[in-house]
């Protein structure tokens, strides 16, 4: 079974090389926004309009997510590639509401590599390359994939994607926070203190802002080649104080500053506009922001 699967993946990688980075696979590549429900944040380019949030569910545990990934791995071994991919998408959505936990990032790395294998087996070359790019972003120090786990063709494709990314010029993103001096983590690694600028390659990036006495504020940025501007984050105090003015019925809830700055994830999709939202542990409200006319 292992030899058959490795041979299948090698053939898929050969097809990927023929199709090239812009080739179309047999299946439809997943939407970059489909793996999570974005929340929170404020970028300099647009204004926000709310959409009704979905019902809240209990936050997933790391153990339950690992079980889901284990199921996906078993489905892959059984050659149920689409079912495996669907399970991985659900696991990624759950992981992306746990960005403030360091245990999230090794799981994300394993997950995106498994997604690449599923996409290759399904003939989705573009989606497979996007997943491999995400693996490079999460582990930029990694030279190659483990030969005990990945077929030669898959390892070669990973290295091609890694080399392409290293030749690209990353885009600057300025970050600001209130209060200033928040610790910024980028893709699971310390980046510095706000205000500061980071440089991001095309693809998905995970940012977490931390400051003593405040809730951690995760953000997701999907970079697609367009200028990023400034990301301003308002951290929520661990013990918020509600004044009489805040509680006044004449001031609608959606206009209170703290309503829009609850811990969440910001997603930038420059080709589709800017996407923001609000999560309430983990109830999610999607807010779509368009550049000002």
N, C-alpha and C positions, 0 to 999 in steps of 0.2 A: 504493500500500500504506500509506504513512504517513497519507494523508488518511482512508483507510478505518479504520485503527486509531484515529486521533484521534476520528473520529465515533463509533466503538464505545465508547470510553472516556467520551465526553461523555454518551452515552445511559446508561451505567452509573452515572455520577455523578448524573444526574437521578433514576434509580431509587433511589440511595442517599439522596438528600434526601427522597424520599417515604417511604422505610422508616424514616428517623430513626436516631438513635444506637442504639436497642434493636431495630431491625428484624432479621429473619432473612434471610440470603441464600440463593441456590439451593444453594450448597455449604456444607459444614460448616467453620466457622472453626477454624483450627489451634489445638491446645492450647498455652497459653502456655509449658508445660514441654517441648514437643516439639522445640524447636530446639537444645537443648543437654543435656548430661548434667551436672547440678550437682555441685559438689565443694566441700568445706571449710567452715570458719567455725563460729561458735558464737553463737547468740542466747539471750537471757535467758529465753525462755518455755518451752523444752522440752528433752527428753533424746533421745538418738539411738539407733537400732538399725540395724546394718549389713545390707546386702544384697550378695550375691556380686558382685564386679566383673567387667566384661567384659574380654576379652583386649586387651592394649595394642597400639596401632598407632603408626607413626612420626608425629611432630608435623607437621602440614601446613605447607608454606611459603607465604609471601605470594603468590609467583608462581603456585603451583598454585591458590590460592583465586581469584586474579584471572582465571585461565583458566576456572574454573568459572562465575564471574559473566559472563564474555564469552559462554560457551555459553548461559547463561540468557537473555542479551540477544538472541542470535541466534534462540533458540526463540520468544521473544516476538514478534520481527519476523515470524516464520513463522506466527504465530497459534497456536502450540502452548503455550497459556497454562498448562495444568496441568504439562506437562513443565518449563517454565521455572520455575514455582513450586517444584517438587520440587528442581530444581537449586539454587535460591536457599536453600532450607531446609538443604540439605547444606552449602552455603557458609557460612551463618550458624553452623551447629554448629561448623565448623572455625575460623571467626574467633573464636568465643567461648572457645577455648583459647589465644588469642594476645592477651588483653586487656592484657598488660604492654607490648605493642608499639604505639607511637603510630600506625604505619601502618594499624592495624586500624580506627580510627574513621572515616576517610573512606570506607573500603570498606563498613563497616556502614551508613553513611548512604546511600550509593548503593544498597546491597542492599535496605534497608527501603522505599525509594521504588519500586524495581522490584517488590517484593512487593506494594505497594499497587496498582500498575498491573495485575499479574496477578490479584489478588483482585477488583478492579473488573471486569475483563473476564470473570471467572468468575461474577460476580454475588454474591460474598461481601462484602456491604457492611460488616458488623461487622469482619471481618478487615481490610478495606481501611482503615477508620478507625483501627484499632489500629496498623497499619503507619504511617499518616500521623502519628499521635500519637508513635510512636517516633522518627520523623524530626524532629519538633519538639523532643523531649527531647534528641536528639543535637546539634541545631543550633538552640538557642533564639534566637540572634541573627538567624536568617534570616527575612526579611519575607515572601517569596513564592518560588515555584518559577520556574525559568527558562522563559520563554514559548517559547523555541526547542525545548524538550524535552518540555513538558507541555501538554496540551490545556487550554483555558480552564476547562472544568468541573472538571478535576483540580486546577488551581491554586486555584479558588474553594473547593473542598472542603478543601484543605490549610489555607487561611486561616481557614476556619470552625473546624477542629480546633485550630489554633493559638490562636485567640481564646478558645475554650472552656477550653483548658488554662490560659491566663493568668488566667482568672477563678476557677479552682479554688484552694482552700487546700491547699498541700502539707503532707505529714505529716512530723514530725520523726523522725529516726533518730540515736540516740547511737552513736558509734563509739569503741571502745577498742582498744588494741593492746599487746602485750608483745613488745619493749620499747615504752615510751611514746615519743611524739614522732615516730612514723612519718609520712611524707608521704602524704596521702590524695589520690588523683585520683578525680574523679566524672565519669563519662561522657566521659572523655578530657581533662578540664581540672583543673588544680590546685585543691584545695579548702581545704587547710590542714594542720595537724599534729594528730595524736591526742594526748589525747582531745578530741573535738569532736563537734558535732551538725550534721547536714546535713538539708535539707528536700527531700522527694521527692514528685513528682506520681505519680498512678497510672500504671503502666506499668513497663517494664523499665529498670533502671539498672545501670551497670557501675562498680564501685569497685575501685581498686588501691591496696594499702598497700605502701610502700617504705621501707626503712631501710638505711643502709650496713652491709654485712656480713651481710645477710639476703636470702633470696630474695623477690622481689616476690610479693605475695599477692593475686590477683584474686578478686573476689566478684561474683555477680550477684544483684540484688534485684528481685523481681517484686512491685510494690506494687498492692494491690487495695482500698484504703480502710480496712483494719484497722490498729490501732495497731502500730507496728514495734518498740518497745522499744529494746534495746541490742544492738549487734553487736560481739562481742569476737573479736579475731583474734590468734592466736599465730603470730608470724613464725618461719620455720625458718632457722636459721643456714646460711650458705653452706658452712661446714665443721663439721657436727655431730660432737660428741664422744660416743661411746657408752661408758658406764660399765659396770662389772661388774654393777651392779644392773639396768641396762637390758637386758643380754644374758642375764640369768638365765632358765632355762627355766621357773621357777616364776611368772614374770610374763608372762602372755599378751601376744602382740603387740598385740592390739586394745585393751589397757588402757594402753599406753605413750602418754604425752602427745604425743610427736612423731608417732605414727601418725595422729592425728586432725588434725594441724595442718600437714600437707604442703600446698604451694601448691595452691589449688583455687578453686572458685567456689561461693558460697552462694546459694541461691535461696529466696526467701520467697514462698509462695503462701498468704495468710492463710485463704482459703476452703477450702484443701485441707490445712491444717496447715503445718508448716515443713519445708523440704527442705534437706538438707545432703549432702555427700559428700566423696570423696577422689579425687584424680587423681594418677597416677604417670606423667607425661610420655608420652602423655596418658591412660593407663589410668584408668578412672573407676569409683569406687564410689559408689553412691547410698545416702544415709543419710536415713531419714525420721524427723523429729522431730515429735511431737505435744505440744500444751500439756499441762502437768502437771495431773492431776485434783485 
